């Protein structure tokens, strides 16, 4: 009885690994992994945010950021829906090794790409491929918390077999009177209600002819998002009403060590080198052979959080809290030395 009366407690990422409780096959190369963090533990996040998983690949462990496809309105588990590319390392490891009962360490959730609470205007949730992940989080949250929201949900896929969540979306439409779902397929023969062709503004005129009156959230391959942004704005959408998921910057290359600059000391490794404000501390570390875990490369995920002392200029995007900064922590990927710095790495 006491266990039943115990108040739920928030997930403590530093102390509680995630335990896989379910793996669901969505398509031939997409799976949804669902995790919990122990009895009575709840997750707090915004629909559209992501977590970063520590993946213990045998040769070299990696950190990978994945958007949550679950909704914070169902707070006792989180899910990520991921696609394994032919050359993927971390995601392929998940496919091959993660089954119910397997535990992984993670950080987050975090990220600036999310719905307002509550949504106060019509929405266009636009995705291609596995970019549907944050859109499902947003739509599931609306289903639970704002079912009367005016939403046009557009997913684009290569073939009919690559479309995801069709049964769930059909069920959602029965309980959400202002939800319209449109599926666009680039290849193969399809029949209504599916649309055929590569997504462009001509098809947008069929899928969401009133897009200029909506707030748009977009996720997919970089080329898709760039084309959609350009076309939508050219068609009359206010740029302030367009948002796209942007974590996942290119891998940071090791920058050359300069002749001048200030002393940068990596105290744990016992390595000292030179660096200046033209380089981030992550770049300086890699050039010196110091391994600092990283994932997004743009100050969002918090994976590269380390303690440092000395003058540093940091421009982050929400991957670190004010109290952590006050304790001397920085994000190495977006921090540039302004003088001699000592880094605990």
N, C-alpha and C positions, 0 to 999 in steps of 0.2 A: 504493500500500500504506500509506503514512504517513497518508493521509486516512482510510483504513478504521480505522486504529488510534487515531485522534484521539479523546480522551474527549469525550462530549457536554458541552455547556456550557449553563447556564441562560439564558433569554431576558433580555436587557437592554432594557427598554422604552424607555429614554432614547436608545439608540443604534440599535436595530433595529426598523424598521417591519415591520408584518405584510404578507405578500404573499398575496393570495387565490390558492388553488390549485383550488378547486371551488365551484360554486354548484348547489345541488340544490333543485328545486321540490317542496315538500311538499304544499301545497294551492294553491288559486287565489290566496291572499293571504299565504302563508307560505313562506319560503325558508330554507335552511341555507347559510351561508357558512363555508367552511373556509379557515384561514390557517396559514401556517408563517412562520418567521422566519429562514430560512437553513439551510444544511446543518449538521447536528450540533447544532442548537439545540433545547433541550427546555423545556417549560413545566411549572412547578410550581404546583399549586393543589389545592384540595379540591373534591370533587364537590358542586356547588350554587353555587359562587362565580361572580362575573361579571367582565367587563372593560369598560372605558370606551373607546369609539372616538372619535377626532377626525375629524369628518366635514366635508370642505371644501365645504359648500354655498356656492354662488356669492355670494349676497347677504350671508350672515353665517354663518361656520363655527360648528358646534354640537358639543357633546359629548353622547354618548348611551351609557348603560350597558346592556349586554346580558348576560344569563346565559349561561354556557357550556353547551352541550348535549353537548359531548365529555367524555371521561373522562380524568382524569390518569394512568390506567394505560396510556394510549397517548399518550405525552408529546411527540411530535414535531410535532403539529399541534393547533390548537384550532378549535372550531366554535361559531357562534352561530346559533340558529334564531329568526327574527324575523318578526313579523307587521306588515304595512304597513296602517295605518288610512288612511281617506280624507283626513284632515287632517294626517297625519304629514309631517314635513319631513326629518329625518335618515334615517329608515328608508326613505322613498320614494326618497331620493337613493341609498341602497345598492342598491335594486332596479333603478334606472335606470342606474347607473354602474359597479357593481362586477362585474367579470368576472375570470376567471383572469389573473393578471399585474398587476392593480391593487394598489397598496400603500396602506396606511393606518397612521397612528400611533395608538398605544393606550397605556393604563396599566392596571395590574392584574397578574394577577387578585387579587381581594380579596372580602371579605364574610363575615359571621358565620353565614349560612344554609348549612350544609353537614352532611354525615354525619359521625358519629364514626368513628374508624379504630381497630379494626374495629367495625362495628355489632354491638351486644351484646344486642339484643332485637328482637322482631318489628316490622316496619315497615308503615306505611300511607303510600304516596306518592299524594297526592291533588291533582289539578290540573284546571283549566278553561282551554280555549283554549290560547294560547301559553304558559300557565303550566306546560305539560308539559316545557318546556325544562330546568329544573334537575332534574326527576324523571328525565329520560332520562340526564342526567349521573350521577346517583346510581345508577340501575339498571344502566347500562353498567359503572360501577365495581364494583358487586356481582357482575355477571356475570364479570368478570375476576378479582376478588380475594376474593370471598366468595359463591360461587354457591350455597351451602347456606342462605343467609339466608332467613328466613320473611318474604315480602313480598307484600302486596296492593297492586296498582298500579291506580289508578282514574283514568281520564281522562274529562272531561265536555266535550261539544261541542254546538254548535247543531244541526248536521245531520250525517248520516253522511259527507258529503263533507269535513267539517271535522276528522274524526278523523285522527290522524297516527301514523306509525311502526307500523302494524298488522302488516305483514309481519315487521319486525324483532322486534316483541314476541312474535309467534307462534313465531319461531325461538328466542327467548330461553327461552320456556317449555319447550322441548324439552330444554334443557341445565340448567335451574334447577328442580329438582323441587318446591321450596316457593314458587314464584312463581305468583301468581294475577293475571290481568289482567282488568279489568272496564271496558267502554266504555259510557258513558251518553250518550244523544242526546236533546236537548230537543225537536227538531222532526223530522218525517218519520217514515215507517214503517220499523221495524227488526224484525229477527227475532233470536232467541237465537243467539249468546251476548250480543248487545247488549241493554242496558236502555233503556227509553223513558221520557222525562219529565225535568222540571227537577230537578236534584239537591237532595234534601232528606233529612231523617232517616229517612223511610219507605224511600226508595231505599237509603240507607246501610245499613239493616237487611238488605238483600239483597246489596249490594255488599261490605260489610265488617262483618258482624254482630258480630265480635269486636273492633271498633275500640278499645274501652276497654282492651284488653290490649296495644295497640300504641303505638309512638312514631310520631306523625303529623307529616309534612312536607307543607305545603299551599302552593300557588301558583296565582294566578289573579287575576281582577278583584277590586278591594277589597270589593265587595258579596258576592261569592262567599266570599272568605276570612272575612269577618266572620260570615256566616251559618253557615259550617262550624265555625268556632271555637265560636260560641255553642251550636250544636246538639250538637257532640261533647262539650263540657264538661258541658252539661246532661244528656247521656246517660251520664255516668260517667267520661269521660276525665280523667285528672289533668292540670290546666293545664300542669304542668311537662313533660308529654310531648307538647306541641303546639308546633310552630314554623312560621312562615310567612315567605316572602320579603317584605322590607319596604323595599328600596331603591326610589328613584323618588318622592321626596317632591314635593309641588307646587312649581311654579316660585316662587322667592323674589321677593316684591314689593319694590320699592324703598321703604325706610322714609323718612319725612320727617326732615330734618335738624333736630335740636333746637336750642333757643336756647343751652342750657348744654352741659356736657360737656367732654371733653378734646380736645386737638388730635390729629387723625388725619391723618398726612401720607402721601400716595402718591407716593413719590420718583420713580419712573419717569415718571409722568404729570405730575409737577410740580403736583399739586393738594393743597391742604390744606383740611380741613373740621373739623367738630366731631362727636363721637360719645360715647356712653356705653354702659354695660353692658346697656342694654335692647335694643341692636341688635347683630347680628353684623357682623363686618368686611365680609362680602359685602353685607349690606344697606346699610351705610354707603358702600361703594364704588359701588354702583349709584345711590344717591341723589346721589352727587357726579359721576356720569357716568364713572366709571372701570370699564373692562371687565376683570373677572376671570373666566376660564373656570370653569364649574361644571356639574355634572350631577345628582348624587343629592340635594344639599341637606341631607344629614344626617350627614356625616362618614364615609361609607363608601368612596366611590370614589377619593378623592384628587385629583380633577380640579382643585380650587381651591387646591392647595398653593402657598403663596408664602412668601418669607422675610420675617420681621418682627422688629422690636426694640421692646421696651417691655412693660409688664405686660399679659398676655393670659390669659384663662381659656378653655381649650379642652376641650370634651366630645365626643370623636370616637368612632367605632365601628369602628376598625381601619383607617382609610384613610391612616394615616401611621405610620411606624416610629419607634422610640425614638431611633435614631441621627439621623434627620432632624430630630426635635424638638431634639436636642442641638445640631444645626447651625443652629438658629434658624428652622426652617420651621414653619408652622402651616396649618391648614385654615380658610380664610376663612369657610366656611359655618357653622362651629360654634365660632368663636372670638369672644369678646366682650372689648372693651378695658376694662382696669381703670385706665387712665390714658392719658397721651400715648403714641401708638404710631406708628412709622414702618414702612410697608409697601412692599416692592419691587413695585409694580404701577402 
